[in-house]
Structures are given as C-alpha cells and as structure tokens.
Amino acid sequence: MNIAVIGTGYVGLVSGTCFAETGNEVVCVDVDEERIASLKAGGIPIYEPGLEELVRRNVAEQRLRFSTDLKEAVAGAMVSFIAVGTPMSASGAADLGGVERAAAEIARAVTGYHLIVVKSTVPVGTNDRLRKIVKSIANHRVEVCSCPEFLKEGSAVEDFMRPDRVIIGSTSEQATAILRELFVPFLRTGNPFIVMDQRSAELTKYACNAMLAVRISFINEIANLCAKVGGEIEHVRRGLASDRRIGSQFLFPGVGYGGSCFPKDVAALVHTAAERGLGFELLRAADAVNEQQKRIIVERVKEHFGASLAGRTFAIWGLAFKPRTDDMREAPSVVIIEELLAMGAAVRAHDPEALENARRIFGDRISYHRISYEALSGADALIIPTEWNEFRHPNFQRIRNELKQAVIFDGRNLYDPGLMKALDFRYYSIGREPVGPS
C-alpha cells in the first residue's frame, strides 16, 4: 500500500519506517527542510535503538523516502498518517495547530478516496473537528480515523513491530478494513486489534499515560514515606508487585517522570476535564508529586553539604529523561542541574547520548564529558538521575579515586546499600535511609 506520513519526529519516523519494513511504500513528509535533507543524506535526527538500520535498509530497497512536498506524497497514497507534534500550551491544552494544518493540506491534495489517520496525541473531539475541516475542503471522499500511538522512547521500534495492542477509532467499515490490513503483520502473535469510536480512542491514549503517571507518583510517595519511617522501598515494591491485581510495571521509585508524553498528556487530560467542569484532583496531585520528586535529590545534597553549594562541584551521570534515548524534554536532570547552579555549584555532566541536547539547554554553564569517569574528576559527589545500563556495575574504586569525597546520590536505586556501606561510600537513594560514613 502507498502511505504518506506527515511528521518525522519519534512517532512519524518510526511508524513510516516500520510500515516500509512490512512492504509498503512510504513517503515521510516534514516542513523542516534541514531535517529532510539530513534524512536524505542518511542522517537520523533522533537516537532510537534499531531505527537507523531499518531506515537505511528500506531507503536502499526504495520502499522509504523523505520529502517536503506533502501534495505529491498524498496524491500518490491511499492513506495519510498525521504524526505532527501537539505541544502543550500555557493553559495545559494541546496545541492542535499543526494537526489541523496537516489535515487541511491533505484534503487539498487528495485525488480520490483517501483515509486520514491521526497518530498524534490529540484531545477528545479532535477527529470530529478534523472531519469538518476536511469536508469543507476536499473534492473527494476523505475519512478521518484515530490510531493512537503507544510507543516508548528507547524501545519504539520494538513497540511498533510487536505492539501489545492496536487501537483504532473508526465507524467506517472501509477504513477499518484498510487499517486492519496495514497492522495485521504486527499482530501475528494474536495481540488484539481493538476497534472503537474515535472519541473513545482519543481518550484511551490519555487514560493509559495518566494511569502510568499516577503509578509512578504513587510509588514515589510510598518511597518517601519509607525513608521517613525506616522501611525499605524495594521490599515494599516487591510486595506490591506480587499482587496480581497490581503487577510490577511502572512501580520503580526515582526522581520523577519526564519526556514528551507523560507531563504533556497529564496536563492535557486535566485541561479537558476542567473544560467539562471536572477537577480531576487525582491527576493534579500526581503531577504535583512528580514536580516535587524532581527536587528530592537536591534536598539530599543540601542535607549533606549544607544550603550553600558555592565552591562545590557535582558529577552528573545521566541527562536524558530515561535510558536509550537522547530526549531531555521535562527531564529531572534539568531541574537538578538548574537548582545546583542556582546554589553556586559547578556541574560536570555525562550521558551516553544526550550531550548535544544538553548543550542546547545549558550552553557553557556546565562542562560535558563523553567518558563517564572524566566527569567525576575533582567532583565532591556523584549524582545519578538516569538509569543507563552502563551505570549499573561501574568501577567503584575508580569512582572513589576520582571524587574528592566518596558520596553518591542515586536517583534510580541502582546500587545495593549493603555494598555501598561495605565500600565505605556515603550513599543516598530513594525510599531508603542513607548508609555509610557521614
């Protein structure tokens, strides 16, 4: 099938590439001429494991190409996926300008029956609005369906190729049949293809992310209580996870969630509820807890070193909001670093993939180090906001030798407190009492 994908961010580039991998001919379109030029030259604008290989293979096989010409791409396709950004506005609402412009341009370009599929995360009722826009413009029958994405940065290719489920918002038998044909190759293990109305599909995407955000904030609140009463959060977490009604997913304490989805989607769902007279206090509380949690490591730093950090230097391992990505949107590391700098500290930062994005945020206010141990040199302590695998089993003797003081603030509970005590580190983690010499 011929497919146009509008937008070459995480969702658009991954979706278009994976559709091409199953034999479809795909044109990925973007208004960013520099990005398209880079893609045509073999550059990959985002770090996503496995994506570069798939892009190169499908470009070589001529199933995947990149263009700034939306009209040409749509005219040659039966299906167009809208995968443009919906950034959060000042009010918390999703900005739908890009989605609406894409739908209007597609409507002008169609040459026959066409199916528009909204993959962008959009508030309830957006598909209805787009249908009216398209109907007022198109000279041919154009249907609008919802197909929310459930991709996790760092495993987006795997999530697309082997989804837990595919959800379609459609009331058209023809549109549903086309989408079923497109997604059948990804559902060979029997995972469900769920069809519902568009409004339910739109809401399902937000509901999933909101539920996960609540779970993260909940376990962080439990962790903070553990630290106060002398409990061990790992024991509590395992007890919770062993309950089949609860399970283990997204029950790991840390310094809060970030990224392009959870903060934005929680805010958008709260805004949608408020427009209909609902407070949604649970989600408001989850968001407030998350913002507070991003600062908990800094509070531990102040407990150890005092309120003034002038003359202190801190090594940061992990800048991206999660491992296996270079995305720093809403990353806890940004809050931690900004607060350290505000208190007069110097920062030496390392991340396996996110250094260039960090440089755009902090400029020359911090130093950047490709080698993790180089960031430690002369630092008073190590802070870990992100759980990259290479941080899990470091050379602790080398850490001790590089640091001025054997102090670690672990925002992801990577290390065993007993081991840290045995190695004579002062070790602060989440939901556990500090161990080691004061």
N, C-alpha and C positions, 0 to 999 in steps of 0.2 A: 504494500500500500504506500502511496505517496503522502508524506506528512510534513507539515510546517510546524516548527516550534518557535514561538515568539519569546525571546529572552534567553540569554546564555549564562545565567547565574548557576548556582548549585542545581536547582530543580530542572531548568531548561537544558543545560548541557548534559547532565546525567540522563535525563529522560530521552532526549534526542539520540544520544549515543547508544543507549540500551535498546531503543526501538530499532536502530540501524543494525545492531548486533543480531537481531532475530530476522533480518532480511528485508526490512522496509527501507525505502529510500527517503531520507530525511534531510530537510534544509533547516538549519538553525539560524534564526534571524535576530539581529540586535541593532539598535540605533547607534551603539558605541562603535564608531569606525575603527578606533585603535584596537579594541578588543577583537573585532572580526579580523582585522589584519594580522593580529598576533595568532589567532586560531588558524588562519590560512597558512601561516608560516610554521605551524607545528607547535606553537606555544599553548600552554594550558594555564588559564588565568587563576585557577583555584587549585589548592592541594587536596586531592581526594584519592586515597589508595585505589589502584586499579584502573582509574579513569584514563590516564594518559595512554596506556597500552591499547585500550578499547577505541579511543578516538583515532589514534594513528592507524589501527588496523582497518577501521571502517572507512576512513578517508581514502586509504590506499585501495580499498575494494570499491570505491566510488558509490558507496551507499550513504555517505555522510558528507555534507558540505556546509559552508558558512557564507552568509550573505547579509548585506544591509538592505537588500531590495525585498521588502515584505510583499509588494504587489506580485512580483514574479514568483516568489515562493508559494504564495497562497493560490495563485492561478493554476499552478501545476499540482495542487494537492486536493485531496478529498477531506482531510481532517487537519485542523489547526489547533495546536495546544497553546494556550496562553500561560506563560510561566514568568511573567514580569514581577518585579518587587511590589510589595504593598507596605511601604514603611509606615511606622507609627507616627501619627501627627501629635501636636502638642496636647490635644484633648484625650489622647489614647486611642482614638479611632484609626482604622486602617485607611491609608491614602489610596484611593482607587483610581486616581488619575491615569496611571499607566495602563491599568487593565481596561478602562473604558476607551482610551485612545486606541489600544490594540484591537479591541472588538470592532470599533468603527472602521479602522483601516482594513481589517479583514473583510468586513461587509462590502466595502467599496471594491475590493479586489476579486471577489468570487466570480466564477464564470459558469457555475452550475450549482447543483445541490452541494451543500457544504456543512460540515459539523465543526462547531467551535467547542472546544473542551477547556474548561477553566481549571488549571492546575494550581494557579496562585491561591494562596490562602486568603479567602475573602469573607466578609461578614454575611450573615443570613440575609437573603433577599437580593444579593448581588446578581445572581443569574437572571432573576426577573428583570432587573434594571438593564442588564446587557441585552436581553431578548428584545426589549423595547427599542434600544438604540439600534440594534441590528435590523429590526423590522422596518425602521424608518429610513434606512439607507439602502439595504440590499435589493437588487433586482431579481434575485433567485431565492429559492427556499434555503434558509440557513437555520439550523437548530443549535441551541446552546445547552450544553450539559456540564455537570460538575464532576470532577475526578480529583478529589483532594490528595495531596502527596503526604506520605508518611516516611520520608527519608531522614535518616540520622546522619549528620555530618561525621565523616570518618568511616562510615560504612554504607554510604549512599548507593554505590553500585550494587553491593550485595543486597541491600534492601529492595532495590528496584527489580533485580533479577530473580529474587526469591522472596516476594512480599508475604507478610502474614495474611494479608487480605487485600483485595482491590475493591474500593467503594466507588460506585457510580451513582450520580444524581441524574436521573433521566425518567421522563414519562413517554418517551418515543421508542417504539419497538425497533425502528430502523437504526436510530442512534445507538441503542443498547446492543444491537447485533453487531454493529461495526466495532464498538469498543470491546465487546466480548472477544471478537476475532483478534484484535490487537493484543489483548492481555492473556489470551489462552497460553501462549508459550511460557509465560512466567508463573503459571498456576498448575503445572503438571503434577505436583505432589498433592493436589487436592485442596489446597487452601482456598477459602471462599471468594467468589465474585458476588458482591452484595449490591443489589440494585435498590435504590430508594428515591424519593423525591428530592429535588435539588436543595430545598431548604434544610432538610434533614442531613444531607450530605455535607453542606456547608458547616452546619453546627457540629457534626461528628468530628471534623478536624479540630475545631477549637476545644471540644469536650475532651478529646484524647490528650492534647497537650496540657490542658488545665488540670486534668487528673494527675498527670505525671508531675507537674509543678507542685501540686498540693502534697504529693507523697514526699518529694524532696524536702519541702519546707517542714513537713511533719517530722521526718527523721532527724532533721537538724535541730528542731525544738527538743526532741527526746534526747539527742546527744548533749545539748547544752544543759539539760536537767541532770543527765548522768554525771557531768563534770561537777555539778554543784553538790550532789548527794553521795558521790563516791561510787557510782555504778560504772560498769564497763560497757560502752556502747556496742562493741562487737558482740558481746553476749546477748544484749537486748535485741540487736538487729537479727541475729540468728534465730532467736526465739520467735520474733515476728515473722520472719521469712518461712519458718517451718509450718506456719498455719496456712493450709491450702487456700483459705479464703483471702489471704493477703499476698503471699508469694514474695519473692526476693527482688524483683525488678524495681529500680529507682528507689532503693532503700539504703543508700550508702551516704553516710554523713560527710559533709565537706564545707566548702566556703561559698556555697550557693550555686545556682544555675545561671547561665548566661546564654549567649548565642543569638541567632537570628529569629528563633521561633518562640521559645517559652516566654520571655519577657513581653514581646510584642503581642503574642496571641492571648496571654492572660489579660493584658490591658485592653485589647480589642473586645474580648468577651465581656469584661466588666462594663465597657462603654456601651455595648449592645444591650446589656441588661438594664443599664441606667436609663437608656432611651425609652425603655418599656416600663419604667417605674420599679425596677428590681434592684436591690442593693448589692446582691452577690457578695455578702460580707466574708464568706469563706475564702473566695479568691483574693479579695482585697487584703485579707490577713496573710495569705500565702505569699503575696507579693511583698508585703511589708517585712515579713520574716526573712525573705530572701535578701532584701536590701541590707537588713541588719547583719545577716550572716556573712556578707562580703567583707565586713569590717571586723569580724571576730579575731582574725589573726593579728590585726594591728593592735587590738586590745591586749592580746597576749604579749606582743612586743613591748608595749608600754608597761605592762606588769613587770617584765623582766628588766628593761633598760631604763625605765622612768619616762616621764611625759616629754622631756626634751630629747630629741634624737640628733641634735646638732653634733657633727663630727663622727657620727656612726655611718657605717656602710653595710648594706644588705645585699646578699646574692639572691636572685630570684630564679628558680628553676620552674619554667612553665608559664607561658604568656597567653596562649590560645585558651578559649573558654573550655575546651575539652581536648583530649588527645586525638591524634590522627586528623587534625585539621589545622589550618593557619588562621582561622576566623577568630578575631578578637572583639567582635561585637558583644557588648554587655559583659565582657569577661571580668570575673572577680579580680584578676591580676591588675586591671586598670585602676580599680578602686584602691586596692592595696598600695600600689606604687604611688598614686597621687597623694594618698594620706602620708606615706613615708616622706615624700618630697616636701610636703607642706610642713612637716615637723623638723625639717632641716637635714634629713638623711640623704646619703648618696645611694644609688642603686646600680648594681651590675646584673644585667639580665641575660638569660639563656632560654631558648626554646628551639626544638628541632626544626620547626617550620615557620614560625610566626615572627621572626625578627624584622622582616621588612615591613610588615603591617604595624609592628610596634614602633618602628622608626617614624612612621607617618603620624602616630599618636603623640609620641614623647619627644621627637626631634633629638636635640643634643642634651636633653635634661638627664638622660641616663646613658650608661655605656652598654654595648651589645657584644655578645660573645658566642661564637659558633661552637666552641668547646665548653661543655658544662663545667669542667673543673677550673677553667680560666676565669669564670665568673666568680668563683669562690675567693680568689686571691685578695687577701687583705680585708675581707669582709668580717664583720662582727658576728654574723649569723646567716644561716641559710633558711629561706622561706620557699615552700613548695605549694603553689596554688593549683597545679595541673598534674594529673597522674599519668604522664607518659611512661610507657613500659620501661624505657631505659633508666628511669629514676628508681625503679623498684629494688634493684640489687646493686647499688653503687659501691665503690671502694671507700668504705668508711674511714680507713686510715688516711687515705688521700684527702678526704673531706676535712678531717681533723687537722692535717698538716697545713692545708691552705687557709683555713679560717683562723681568725685571731682568737676566737672562743669556740668551744665545741657546743654550739647551740643550734638546734633545728626547730623550726616552726613548720609543722607538717599539716597542710590544709586538706589532705586527702587520706590520712591514716595509712600511709604506705608501709610503715615500719612497726615492728613489734616492740612495745615499750620495754619488755624484759631485755631484749637485745640492746636497745639504746642505753639502758641502765648499766648493763654489763660492760658496754664500751665506754662508759663514763661520759656520755653526752647528756646535756640538759635538753630534754625532748618535750615539746608541746604538741599536742594533737587535738582532734575534735572529739568531744564527748568522753575524754579520759583525763585523769589528773596528770599533771606534769611529773616526769621522772628524772632522776639524775641529780647531780650536784647543782645547788642554787648559784 
